[in-house]
Amino acid sequence: MKIHNFIYFILFSTFLIPLCLASPVYSAKHLSLHDVYLADTEHELHIYRIYGKKPGKTIMIIGGIQGDEPGGYLTADLYADISLKQGNLIVVPRANFYSILLNQRNGLTGDMNRKFGEHGKNHKNQEQEIVSILKGLIDEADCLLNLHEGSGFYHHDWISEMENPKRFGQSIIFDASTYPTADGAQTIKLEKLAQRVLEQVNPQIDNPRYRFKANNHNTVSDKSTHLEQRNSASYYALTQANIPAFGIETSKSIRANSEKVNLQKLVVNSFLAEFDIIVDTPGLLLEKTQLNYVLIQVNNSLPYAVANGSAITVSAGDEVTITDIIANFTRGLAADFENMGSYNDTKLPFRIAQPTKVIIRKDSETCGWVNIEIKQDITDQHAENILDTANVAGLKTAFSPPKKPHLNELRAEKLLINLNGKLMTVMEGEELVVPRDKALLIKGVQSNMPLLDSSIFANLKGFAPPKLKNDGNDINFAVYPEQDLWKRYSENKAGLRYPVNATYNDKLIGIFWIRLDEQ
């Protein structure tokens, strides 16, 4: 393998630090925990718990629950690495990474901030799994701050089309002025708390239009014009967890992310002060992502460090994996094999049959790339040289290059499955035993013709993916076997073994099996 314009070296720490769901970082009087769920998927979820040197209240901060609101998740980033003198934080910078990668409000199955209602609690998909995790975290907190961007500018009077009671921007949203808890032990005074925050924040904002306003949606009342908010995170936090909860909305009309982040910070910091949470080391906003290099593994070799904008040359059929992305930022990074995989292909092996590009994104923005080139096979190259020489001499030769496989010889060889965050391989004709209650994702099929791998469908019989048209391709859709698989499609209708059919242009080229574990 030939590497252009970079240095080959090994980072031993890459191999010595295990990937685990809880990674504690200790100091003499400080503790932070980092949990990862749905690892190496488009819905990868990172959770940070920061504990102060002195005990105190806990505030939960959510960013990126809607992916086209960068001001929210960039602000949440600043609190993920923070140190505290007193009190605690639970920070979820990117609640909906899938929608962030697409820079759109909705995720795979709709608006995640409309999935906290009772009607969705019994149905499993990756987004609902994230919602369940968020609910559990909300139950640990004393206050919830959900960071958003809203359209226009909120005003209790109609000023203009962009500034009126129906707009959300530059407001602090809550679901009731006051709310008595279910046990009657206390009354949560949301409006008064919001007003105290505004009194601290607004004098620090020079532009009058950018000052925040209290925005009571009165969602608890049946007369509210915002009844859809009863399925939101803040409404769940108030009515089920019985804690004060607020949506902090900066305006989408403010173009600079840095300005939106600074405005969000003022509000968040004021809420921290209200709950006696004392910041030790504040976070810093990095406005420009600087990609240093990506670690690339070819077949079973040790990873190479490949500089941004450079290229590697591999042989046709080599398996290439992006094992890590090294930049001046650690969150929100994803590698995307162009026209080959999903939106997040980090740690997913691809067999390369033609030149391609790996695009590196920070959230929805491209921050770098690496080209993958194909070197000509020595036998083919030698054959072409012989033929060229013979043609120049006017001679006929019986020599011909090695015969390439005919399309009729196409066969599926391997099925790649992400099972509960771990990549598994199933050989054609064999089976993989899976838990009934854990998510599995089919990530792709490898065949004897790598050039066609990205065009091969994988159809798990008995599963209907959540998309408008079921085209028979179930790649990159989460499957919860106990919930999603129809028994009548299983082997002998026994509900134990389900076929995964690999097809190319509707032609069956291989069968793999999923066996559910015994109950």
N, C-alpha and C positions, 0 to 999 in steps of 0.2 A: 504494500500500500504506500502510495506517495502522498506526502503532506506538504502543502504550499504555505510559505510565509508564517510558520509558527514553530514553537518549540515543543518537542515531545517531553512530557514529564508526568510523574505520578503523584497524585495527592493522596498520601496514605490515610489522611483523616477521612476521606470519602468512604473508605472501606472499614475503618475502625469504629465509626459512629453508627450504631444500628438505627434503623427506622422503627420507631415505636410510637405508640399513641400518646404517651405522656413523656415529655422531655424536660425534667426539672433543671433550672439554673439557679444555683445557690450563691449567696454571699453571706457575710456574717449575720446580717439581720434582715435579709431580703430574700424573697422567694418568688419566682415566676414559673408558670407551667404552660407548656405549649402542647396542645392536643391536635391531632390530625385525623379527620374522618374522610371516608370515600377517597382514599389516597390514589393519586395518579389517574384521576378521572376528570372530566370536564366540570364536575360538581365538587371538586376537592374543597374541603372546609377546614380552615385553621382557626383555632380558638386559643386565646391568650388569657391566662389568669395572672394578675399582678397583685401581690400582697404587700402591704406597707410594712415598714419597720415597726409601726404601732398598729394595733387592731382598730377596726372602725367599720363604718357602713360600706356597702358594696353597690357600685353603679355598673350597670351593663350598657355597653355601647355597641350598636349594630350599624354597620355600613354596607352598602352594596346589595341590599335586598332587592333593589331594582337596578339593573345593570347600566342604564344610561344616565346615572347620577354620580359622576366621578367626584364631585365635591364631598359627598358623603363618605365614600370608601377611602379617599385620600386623607380625609381628616381622621377617620378611625385608625388609619395606619400610624399616626403620630402617637397614639396612646398604647399601641401594642408593645412597644419597647421601653415604655416609660418606667421610671422608678418613683416610688411613693414613700413619703415619710409617715403617712397615716392613712388608713382605709384601704379599700381594695377595688380593683376593676376587673370586669370580665369584658374582653374586647373581641368582637367578631368583625374583622375589617371587610371581608368579602363573603357575605352570606350567600350570594347567588353568583358564583364564579362563571357559570355557564352564560348567564345573561350579560355579565360584564365583558366576556370575550367577544360577544356579539354586539356589544354596545346598544342593547335594547332593553326595554322595560320588562318584558315578559321572558320567562325562562322556557324550558322544554314543555311544560304543561300549564303555562299561564303566569299570572302575577303572584309571586311568592308571598307578597304581603296581603294576599286575600285567601290564605290557606290556614289561618289560625282558628277558624271557626270549628264548631263541633262536628259539622258534616264531613270534614275531611280526615278525622282522626283515625278511622279504621281502614283507610286505603293507603297502600304503600307504593311509593315511587321515590326516586332519589330526592326530589324536592320536598316531598312530604316527610321523608326521613330527616332532612335538614330542619324542617319546621319542628319536628318532635324533639330534636336536640336543642333547638333554640328555646322551646318551651321549658325544657328541663333547666336550662341556664337561667331563664327568667325567674324561675321558682327559687333560685339561689340569691337573687338580687334584692336590693332595697329600692331601686329606681331603675327605669329603662329609658335610654335615650336612643331613638331610632333616627339616624342621620339621612336626610333626603335632599333632593333639589325639586323645587316646585315651579310651575309655570307662572310667569308674570310676577306681580306684587300684590300680596293680600292687603285689603283695606276694608274696614267694616262698612264704608260707603262706596257707592259707585263713582269712581273718578274717571275711568276710561276703560277701554276694552282690556287693557293689560293690567289694570289696577282696580280691583273690585272684590266683593265678598266671595266670588267663586275661584279666585286665584289663591295659590298656596305660598308663593315665594316670600321670603323674609318674614316668616311667622313661626311661632311656637304653637304647635297644635296639641290639643288635649281633648278628651272625650266627655268631660263634664266639669262644671265649675267646682263642685264638691261631690264626693262619692263615699257613702258609708260602707264600710267593709261588711262582709257577710255575717261575721260573728258579732257585729255591733260594737267591737272594741274601740274603733276609731273612725273618724271621718277624714278622708284624704282631701286636702284642700289644694287642688291642682291649680286653679286660677291664681290664688294668692302666691303660690310658689313660682309660677311663671312670671307674675308681675314683679316679684322681688329680683328675679334674674334679669328682666328687662331694665329695671332701674340701675343695675350694675353694668349692663352691656351697652345700652344705647348711648350714654354719654361718651363712650370710646369710639363711636362711629361718626365720622365727619359728614358723610353724605346722608342727608335726611331720608332719602328714598331707600337706603340700605339698612335703616334701623328696623329692628324686629318688632312685630306686634303680636299680642295674644290672640289666638284663633281657637275659640271654643266650638268644636264641631257638635257638641252635645249629643254624641252618638248613643248615649244611654237612653235618650228619649225616642219614642216611636215617631215623634214629629220631626226628627232630625232630617236634614237634606243630605246627610252623609251616612246612610244606613249601611252602605257597602263596607264602611270602616269597622263594622262589627266583626269582620273576619281578619282584622289587622293584628299585628304584634302588640301594638300599644293597648288595644281594647282587651286582648287576652291578658296582658300584664295587669291592667287595672281591675278587671272584673273576675279573673280567675286566680291570679297570684296576689291580688289586693295590694299592689304597690303603685306609686305614682309613675306615670309613663307619658312620654312626650315625643312627638315628631318634630325634629328641628329642620326647617326647610329654608335653604338659601334659594335664590332665584336663578333659574336657568338663563335669564336675561343677562346675568353677570357672566361675561365670557371667560375671564381669566380664572383658572382653577385655583391659583394661589390666593386670589382675593376671596373666593368662596371659602377656602380652607381657613383663612384668617378670621372670617366672620363666624364660621362654625366653631372655631376654637374659643372665641370669646364666650359663646353660649355654653359650651361644654365645661369650660373652666369655671364659669359662674355656678353651674349646677354642682360641680365637684366641691366648691367652697360651701355651698348650702348644706352639703352632707358631711362637712368637715373632713373631706378627703384632700390631703395636702400633697402636692406634687413636689418631688425632689429634683428629678432631671427631666425637663420637657423634651418632647420629640421634635425633630426638624423635618421640614418638608423638602424633599429632593425633587425639584421641578423637572429635571432632565435625567432620564435613565441612561446610564453609561454601561453598555454591555462590554465586558472584558473578554470573555471567551465562553465556549460551550465545551463540555466534556463529551466526546463521542467514542463509543465502543464499536469496533468492527469485528464481527463474529465473536470469538472468545478472547480477543486481545485485551490488554489493559487499556483504559480510556486515554485518548489523546486530548490535549487542550488545543482547541481550534479557535483562532482569533476571529473576531467579528469581521465579516466581509471577505474572508478567505475561502479556500476550497480544499476538499480532500478528493482523492481519486481512489476508487475501489473497483474490484472486479465485478462483472455482472453476476448477480445472485448472492453477493455478500450481504450479510445481515448487519444493519446499522442501527444503533440505539443512541439517542441523546440521554445521557445519564444524569446530567446536571447543567444548570445555567448559572454562570458566575457574573454578577453585575454589582453595581453600587447599591442595589436594592434586592431584597430577598423574596418579597411577596408579589403575587400577581403575575409571575413570569410563566410563560408557556411556549413550548416548541411545537411548530406545526409543519409536518411534511406536506409540501404543497400538493394538493389534489390526490392525497393518498390516504389520510386517516381522518381523525376527528379534529376538533379545535385545540385539543391538548394532547399531543403525542409524546410528551416527555416520558421516558423510560419504557416506551413501547417499541419493540424491534420491528424493522421493516427490511425486507429483502429488496435490494435495489437492482432494477433491470434497465433503467434508462436515466439519463441525467435529471436531477431534480434540485430543488432548493428547500432548505429548512428555514422557515421564517420564525424569528423570535419576537414574541409580543410581551409588552408590559400592559396588562389589562387588555384594552382593545387596540392599542397603538403599537405599530411595528417599531422595534428598537434595534433590530439587527437581522443578519441572515448569514447562512453558510451554504455554499454551493457544494453539491455532491456530483462528481464527474465519474464517468465510466472509462476505464482503460480497456483498450482493445485486447482481446485474448491473443496470446502469443501464437497459438496454432492458426487462428484465423488470419492474423497479420502475416504470418509466414506464407500461408496459402495464397493470399492476395499478391504478395511480392512475386511468387512463382508465376502466377497467372499473368501479372503485368509483364514480366520478363518474356514469357512465351508469346504474348500478343505482340510485343515490340519486335520480336524476331520473326514473326509470321509463322510460328509453329503451333501445332495442335498439341494439347496435353490432356492426359486422362486424369490429371489431378483435380480434385474438387474439394472445397472446404467441408468441414464436418457438417453432417446433415442436422438441421435444427428440428426440434419436435414439431409434428403436425398438430393442428388444433384438436383433431380427434383424439390425440394422445393426452390431452389436458386432464390432470388428476389432482384433486385436493389431497394435501399431505398432512397439514397441521391446522388445528383450530386454536386460536388464542382467546383465552377467557380471563377477565379480571374477576376474581372471586374474593369478595370482601377485602379488596385493596391489594391482593397478591396476584401477579400474573401467572397463569397456569397454561400448560400446553397439552393438547389432546391429539394423539395420532389418529389418522383415518381408520375407522372401524372400531376404535377403542372408546372407553367411557370415562367420564369424570364424575366422582361421587361428590354431591354438593349438599350443604345443609338446606333444609326446607325454608328456614326463616332468614337466610342471608341473601343479599343482593349479588347477582352475577351479571356481568356485561360481556357479551361477545365482542371482541376487539378486532377480529379479522380472520381471514383464511390464507394460509400459505399453500401454494401449489407447486407443481414441477415446472411451471412457466411464470417466474416472478413478475414479468411484465404485465401479466393479467391479474395479479393478486388484488389490486384495488378495485377491480370490476367484478369480483366474485361475491355473490350474495350468500348469506348464512341465514337459514330459516329454521328457527326453533319451533317445531310443531307443537301446537297447543298454546302458543303465545301470540297475543295481538298487541303490537306496539301502539303507544299513544300518538298516532299520526293520522291525518285525514284519509290517506290512501295507503292501504296495506299492500306494499309491492313485493312482499316476500323477503325483505331484507331486514333482519333484526339486529344488525351491528350497531353498537353504541347505545342500545336501549337497556335500562336496568330491568332485570327480571327478578321478582320475588316468588320463587317456585310455589310456596304454599298458597299464595294468593292468586298468581297470574296464570298458572298452567291448567289447561282443561284436560281432565282425566281421560276423556274418550280418544284423545290423540296419542296417548302413551302406548307403549308396547303391550299388546293383549288387553288394552284398556285397564291395566292393573294399577296405574298411577305411580309407577316406580321409574320406568325408563322412557325418556323422550328423545326422539331423533332430532339432530340438527343437520339439515340437508344443505350441502354446498352446491350452488348452481352457477353456471355461466351461460348467459343468454337462454335461461329457462331449461338448460340441459343439466341433469344431475351428474356431478363429477366426484361426489364423495359423501359419506354419511358418518357423523360423529354422534356420540350418545351422552346424554346427561342422566345420571341415576340419582334419585333423591335418597338421602340417608334414611335408614329404617327408623320408624317412630318408636 
